[in-house]
């Protein structure tokens, strides 16, 4: 970018302050001022010409940019235009013909009766197409089901029957099956507890702890009850262990050991016993 000169630059260069102490001939002041004004006018003209050149260049660049964007937009719209099939083109042409016929016949007076007539005509047209479609046989579909008279008299199932009706029937069947299984489970439950309904019957029931009737023997009864529970628990553990051992049928084959090996083992056991007895009795007494 070209630097812009500040106004009054030439005047500052040729100001009287810069020529202090310089003697000028008499009558030369007018010529010097005319030369300064001509130089200033020429420099301002050059600056304005450069400014307008830059403005024109910028406008041309903007116009070319806008033209390029318009061209790209048109190309994208042309590329995005859909391709219609033959049937769609026929439908579009028929609609155009019908709209043009309606517009030519009565452009100014379009009432609700005309709209209803068009809707009625469209419905009749669809009904005829449906009947023709049902009459014309489909190639390859030769199956003809045999329907009994009772099924023919039944009404056709609607969309709600095929969606909500089936779900409700399925849920009803599941509830019925669940209730049947529950009834079978309840038949096996033959326990019927005896429920006391009044306080008079509850008075005849003896207390298990008997704190009020026999408080002296409470601790002894609790201890005996705890011993009975411990013994019963031991019995149950022993029965479970024996039951588990019944399943252990493995019997290892043991080789017989020679007699001298047995003697060595017995002597080693005796030595170990004597050693353990010494440690149990404490250290030997000290002799002085």
C-alpha positions, 0 to 999 in steps of 0.5 A: 500500500502506498503511503498517503502524504499528510496535508501540508507536508510541502508547506512544512518543507518550504515553511519560513521556519526552515529558511531562517537566517537565509537572505532572499533577493527582493521580489523572489517571494511571489515566484517561490510561493507559485512553485510551491502551490503547483507542486502541491496540486500535482501531488494531490492529483496523483494521490487521487488517481491512485485512490480511484485506481485501487477502488476500481480494482477492488470493485472488479475483484468483487464482481468476478468473485460474485460471478464465480459464486453464482456460477457455482451455485447454478451448477450445484442446483443443476446437479441436485435436480432429481431424476424422475421415473416414467410413472412419476413423469406421467403423474406430474403431466396428468396433474399439470393437465388437470390444473390447466383444465381447471384453470382455463374452465373457471379461473375466477370462480373456484368454490368449495363444491369444485374442491369436493367434486375433485376429491370425489373424482379422485376417490372414484379413480382410486377405487376403480384402480383398486378393483382393476388391480384385484381383477388382474391376476399377478403372474406367478401367484397361483395359490388359491386358499380354500376358505370354509363358509364359517370363516367367510362369514367372519369379519375381516381383522383390522389393524388394531385387532392385529396389533393391540388385540393380539397383544392383549390375547397373549397377555391374557393367556400368560396370566391364565397359565401363571394362575394355573401354576399358582393353583397347583403350587397352593395345592401342595401347601397343606399346612394350616396353622391354628390361629387364636382369635381371642385372649381367652384362648391365648391364656391357656398357651404356656410360656416358653421362657416362663420368666414370671412363673419360674424365674429361678431356673431360667438360667439353667433352662437356657444352658440346657437348651443351648447344650441340646442345640449344640448336641443336635448340631453335632449330630447333624454334622456327623450325619452329613460327614458320613453321607459325604464319606459314603460317596468316597469309594476310593481305596488305595493299594498300600504296599507292605513295609519290611520288618526292619523299616517298621522297627526303625520307625518305631524307634524314631517315634520313641525318641521323639516322644522322649524328646517331647516329654523333656520339653514339657517337664521344663529344662533340666536342673542346673548342677554346681 
